[in-house]
Amino acid sequence: MVFSSISFLLYFFPIFLGIYYLSPKGLKNYVVLLFSIFFYAWGGPKFIFILLASVYVNFLIVKQLDKSEKHSTKRWLTGLSIAINIGLLAYFKYANFFVENFNASLQHFGFSTVEWVKVVLPIGISFYTFQTLTYSVDVYRNVHKPLKKVSDYALYIIMFPQLIAGPIVRYTFIADQIVDRKADYNDRLVGFYRFAIGLAKKVLIANVMGAKADAILSMNFSQIDSTTAWIGILAYTFQIYFDFSGYSDMAIGLGRMIGFKFPENFNNPYISKSITEFWRRWHMTLGDWMKNYLYIPIGGNRVKTKRRLYFNLWFVFLVSGFWHGAEWNFIIWGAFHGTFLIIERLFLSKWLHKAGNAVSVLYAFFVTVMGWVIFRIEDYRSAFIFYGKLFSFKFSPLNWSDNHDFFTFFILAALFSFFVLLPGGKKFQQNIFYADYNKRKLALMFVVSVILLVLSVAGITTTGFNPFIYFRF
């Protein structure tokens, strides 16, 4: 079940809110937990018991870790917790990848391959693994005390608003909210408004972009021209942004409606002036997690040589790419971005600063789009053919009449992606998303939210095309 499905919007969502708001304060966490278990079981009934078992075991380990007075015991228990969670992630997400590559090597040298039953990937495993790890590490570091009740810990790990695709919520950020929170009418209305905006971004923009991207990127690349190639990859560029940021908006809105304040996950990434800045704006909670739980522990920028610094940067992005998926193209994509971060640190950032904002934004956007080619096209041979078509400079006229709806939403996607660069754009966004609202604004927001919700439901029911890119990560 995803937020942009009819089953969620018309059944799960209103039933959950009705029961949650009518429940006494002492039962609200249990209501969220039970609905979260049902939400996950709907999409992965075979894995819910594995998930709950791992949650219970990890809770007991961290509880004992906190009680222990010996540093060596604390380290051992932290290592055990990390090993269990990384082990589950490695088995379910990466076992197929390693076995397939091992068999390919055996075949290359003329040996018999290993028989293997493919492992099915549980939904959201990457996201809840990251949250189990931050819980264990934060308690070990004495950043925050562990939760007292296993039900509260389970709620932190499998809370349905951010279970499938984040934002990745660090334990210290939300620990106190789990135990004590409140949501007044302002939180509920603002949360509903944020959810409606996210749903509209997903359904009305990302889905339209995705339909065109899928149609073009499933073609025989040797038979397309430059115009078709550029439309395809730009459509995917806007699809993945509005798809993922829309889902994050929905998660933040849902959390706000029940009293949780999740961290922001996107901040206009396509207006970045460098790839370094892009990663401060794109999937920010992943960047924050990688910085605090991988980059800094391996030395970060507090190292003796620049060579080691560059290795640390590149390694983190290699891991980030592999986190996105168990395929070589994701590893290459991570290395691609890591390489540009190093180049910018070496000399390119100075050149970009001298070139001015417009050139810098065009550079960062161009590099990002080139990266999405690798991310989207799994076979590297096909990716190279596609790159060749992008730069073959064999253009054809745009067919506006047959693609009127697509080009209309394409222009809207571009406008919303770069809106804050326009005069007054940043202030307008601030007022829409982050400012306090009086009663008049709240009433207007509610009307706009209902309109967006109705249009989105209509879009889902009429097109039947409703994928979610990060669902498989």
Steps between C-alpha positions, in 0.01 A plus 500: 500500500629845409361842587391569143280189477121504516502242781709738714328826411138388527518229765818470709567873539154619620442192721839544665451871568150445637612234746819687593325828581226325700749296705618619841856628523631182666385285208605717206843339460340155497257612231785627280697180561210267415419690184871501408516121537190466282644748247820300467327162500279619213804523271729243661304244706787249484745742654302663780596228748868528409475876545328475839742230621804710403345803672448305822850350499662836432298664776626243753861533385499880527322486833779277634758727336366796696506309827857378459772691682793341315612682186614175340155348553333808355718477190432128461124543529503796259697291254251215539207733432670646193596153374142371526350796319767524231481122462126512430551782251788318330304176468171638376630783283843390380513119506363472144753755376801320648387153392422614145842664466671198655324271252597730213864468608469120521349486151780719365760250620300196389376381840151390596279764658353495849129421521313778677139584578460873455430697817196729494573857612288617798357848444671784683781283640769762431312772685411305813852349514646850512267590784587189704867586455461861612311382809777261604783742426333801667441301819860373490626857458283613796328751273158390629361241737320200343122473495348321796225310319551261211177630346646853485818365339295303246307819426824687430621232259181414307289817526312486168532868392875463449545122493516441124709792375598724785590767588767312695430622852791487743408369844611812685280712274177322587555318833321757715213532250425129529450527874324838511347702216184683407333610177267800510264606219782704341724190481218292355410751230860585410581129491202429275603785272858366478367151427274633221787693339720189510223285352447753218874508427501121479181443301456812287868556408717195573256251350466701179877533472543133584265378229698686234837398648401132509372515142824650367748313719347165401567571129785365292756775565674445167183619324429824690622852427641767732165670553338178621799413721504841670123497557528153654779575744365843597159343562671247728696780669177672597322172575749380760507839673125554521441133576740481793459853634122463467511181705717676759249786517221249557698331777580833669136604470369173644743524789400862568131400514572265792752722678832386351736749340722315254809663350483650152637279224525729195590864449472591131794279391492599133596860578833384644817670376716189544467126558621561855205733556266258321568240769422753770158545341412153364382225741643703786425242769708241312786748472472578870501130585801426279689794649439410866514121485750431220698803383601631845574154649747420217676831555296750304702809416706475820773299332869566442504490121271628227531164328329336797237774507418440134487126559256551789272713282511259209446196723194652667341570163589153378315359801214746443465377142501135611240584764264611223503161334687172458607564142824619345338810352422632850860446609622681189249780566634542854860502376400752230370748758790435735745575220338837429513589870875436496550699176310793651720494808813482287434797271154515340321685780730801452426507127126474562510785748668721239257387227194625690174355625335429165792295368537319832132400511513377138815301576355330810170423327678359194724273709199384703307414183799306365506310828131411469581323172720254692247477782206421270661278234638189672694355205816705449518416128150642449596804710796575272277472192257742666779746578598482136147588394489797739806648331449385142329839441244344267192693608144477378215754541297475820156347447297739716155401376528132590678567831316809622427365851854375549664828395259699719601302809864497386499882508334492842763251626781724377333808649455341843855358493659841446226720649707635790749651255230741384452836679291440809503123444684415819275721712188350342624147575577598857147628548347189347699233682655638816324816621244513779138516386209705630143369486429659163806338343416166659151511348644583158756221539227252580307589183814474286588166665158352425524612136848346464381180667200470266713568191758245613242228567351571158845473345568166666167347400504621137858421395582180688870598484625550856852368560723599790872501421640470855257224599757237399786656697 
